[in-house]
Amino acid sequence: MHEVYSAAGFAGRPPEWQRYHRMYHTSSAELAALATKSRPGLLVLYHQLFWGTTDEALVAEVKQGYERKVVSGRDLDVF
């Protein structure tokens, strides 16, 4: 499980928020790189910052750099 923000939606954020999110959160591309190194059996996205994207689009962003199973988690999901 890992938090993530949409790299596609990031560009539309104001500069001060971009600095904040870059420092304290993980982009979809960064998460893909981390997951490639750690190779979880299932990568569950949570605390997602969509910024205009959908669950499917955010999963697709991560899957551009990570080939294994990725799902967008929701409250009360069980895996």
C-alpha angles and dihedrals in degrees: 000000000000139000118242144178129212112258088201092056094042094079091063093056120101114260094253091053091046089056091049095048093044090055101043108024139051125245121221090252093049091048091051089055092048092048091049089058097043097035101205116196089233126014111208117195116213137165085035120188102205102174093192099329127110132238089258094049093049091050089049090052091055092044091056086076102021123055103192129086116306127177133179107236125219132192113288094014115147122209 
